[in-house]
Amino acid sequence: MIKQSNLNGIYMKTKSKLIITVALMLLALSTATIINIALNIRDLSIQSAVEKSKLAATFVKDGLTAHMVNGIMDNRTYFLNKISNSEEVKSLWLVRSQNVVKQYGKGLSFETVRDSIDKEVLRSGSSVKKIIENSTETLLRVSIPYKASLNDNSTNCLSCHDVQVGDTLGVLSMEFDINSMRTSGMLTILKIFGVNIIILLIVLVLLNYFLAPYTKLFSSLQSGIKKAHTGDFTHNFETSLDGEAKDITNHMNTLFVKMKETFGDIKQNLGTIVPQMNISNDNPLEQSKVIMSELSDVYKFKKTIELDANKSDVYMRLVDVLKLKYNIDDFAIYEINNTIESRKLCYSSSDDVLICKEKVTTDASLCRASRTKSVIISSEFPELCKSCRKPNLNYLCFTFSINSEISLLISVVGRSKEDINDKRTLVSRIRHYLEAAKPVLSTHILMQKLRETSLIDPMTGLNNRRFLEEVIDKIMSQTGRRKEIYSILMLDIDFFKQVNDTYGHDIGDMVIVEVARVLKESIRESDLAIRYGGEEFVVILDNATVEGTMQVAKKIHSAFDNLIFDVGAGETMQKTISIGISMFDEDADSIWKCIKLADTALYVAKTTGRNKIVVYEQKMSEGPDVR
């Protein structure tokens, strides 16, 4: 929370910025005004001096003309000195043109060219004015030409001078001291500047008085919005203003109260998730945004996998999440059977991520992550997991329980310690996806288990007839592609009904279980042993010859024949079996037909003495007693 001292500091800073800005603007305006006035005063001073110089030039011209007409030109010095001794005219001199010099001579000593300005005016016949300024004085130099004229209303210059109309007769040069004008202008400027300063101070005082409530409100809004940006909506807006400003303050307070309640509820509702997620930003708004985005993605993931056909599809969805969302490239996913402590590989990005020793496959308790149910990271301790077959490997392993029987293990391999430590921060987020997948996977696992249960005979552990019905088409398609041969053995316990009738069903069940055991021990993994019904069994031998089939049949027949059953009261019993054999696809073009033919061969074995192995022949289907 922002302290009151900080709020006051923000308020004072805002008000100072505003006052300084306005003051600078007013100063800029005053300065521009003063500069403009100063320039105007200067121009007026110069213009006034020029006008005086023109009057003086006219007066001198008329005076010299009068002297010439009256024949008193020799007395012109007195006349010119009188003019030059005035307060404003600092100096005055005349310059004769060459035509006048030729006609009347060079004249007096001060009637000569003094500088380049005089020469330029004599040459061009145009007036020249120039300001000469230094630290002590300001002079206006004006040089005006006298030109010959012929006018009925004035003296005829041509009557006295041997020149043409418009020729320059001479130049009158004067220097005016305009210091007083500059001083007067400066005083005027200072007065204006002083007035502006007074006005500026008055404006600033009034501005501070009238804007103080607005700047205070602005600072309050600024600090409140700044706190809201960090997720803090506890700020209370205050103002001494009425009208719209008061309404805005009330609306903002109402809005913040609602936002505080809303985001407080959101934060509280997400409180169970926040501790499980590694979010570097302390801003609750950003935290909520990250969490909501994560939950949205998890929800989409959950809705997607709910429509997947099996758990393998769900596992591949998890693979996509790890790769695409979290940019994890090297990893493996295992399914652990907690009941028998075994595990199987569901996915691996490459062989390099299979970091465990082979024995972990059959004994999952050797895996440290599986045994401890914790996150195992290689950087915690050298050779942390003794089951890892690669030394100096950077890895991360963690488990997730799907149900009491099945857990998942995710094993991630990193390029470096830093890389694997960074990936550790993703574990909690990955668990959200696993949590979403948990009910879906549990359902698929349960359905798979139920299906397997429905396909397995609970007494013997062999597949049942329903299983055969489901796989028969697959066997047929494989036969067509691979050109394989199958042998079908139909088995039946001789005089089994007598066992149940004499010793009871418990002994009968024991005999059936022993048959199943013999079958399992006598066939290969690629072969199938099926309890077909009651005391009947079917064995399907994959890619077997007639000779190989007979060997298996004799092995089964002999092994069962040697069994001795304890039926109680110190009494024992031995039983025999009969076996019928057919070959697919020599005897028939479908498995079901071959099973029927093997059953026919079994019938022949039963009706011709039992305890024998009979291979189907075509003639067996031609007799009147064929089954």
Secondary structure as UniProt FT lines:
FT   HELIX           4..70
FT   HELIX           73..75
FT   HELIX           76..84
FT   STRAND          89..96
FT   HELIX           98..104
FT   TURN            109..110
FT   HELIX           116..124
FT   STRAND          128..133
FT   STRAND          138..147
FT   TURN            152..153
FT   HELIX           157..159
FT   TURN            165..166
FT   STRAND          168..177
FT   HELIX           179..229
FT   TURN            230..231
FT   HELIX           244..269
FT   TURN            270..273
FT   HELIX           274..276
FT   HELIX           284..305
FT   TURN            306..307
FT   HELIX           311..320
FT   HELIX           321..325
FT   STRAND          331..337
FT   TURN            338..341
FT   STRAND          342..348
FT   HELIX           351..353
FT   HELIX           358..360
FT   TURN            361..362
FT   HELIX           364..366
FT   HELIX           368..372
FT   STRAND          376..377
FT   HELIX           378..380
FT   TURN            382..383
FT   TURN            386..387
FT   TURN            391..392
FT   STRAND          395..401
FT   STRAND          406..413
FT   HELIX           417..424
FT   TURN            425..426
FT   HELIX           427..454
FT   TURN            458..460
FT   STRAND          463..464
FT   HELIX           465..482
FT   STRAND          486..493
FT   TURN            494..495
FT   HELIX           496..503
FT   HELIX           505..522
FT   TURN            525..526
FT   STRAND          528..533
FT   TURN            534..535
FT   STRAND          536..542
FT   HELIX           546..561
FT   STRAND          565..568
FT   TURN            569..570
FT   STRAND          571..573
FT   STRAND          577..584
FT   TURN            585..587
FT   HELIX           591..607
FT   TURN            608..609
FT   STRAND          613..615
FT   HELIX           618..621
FT   TURN            624..625
//
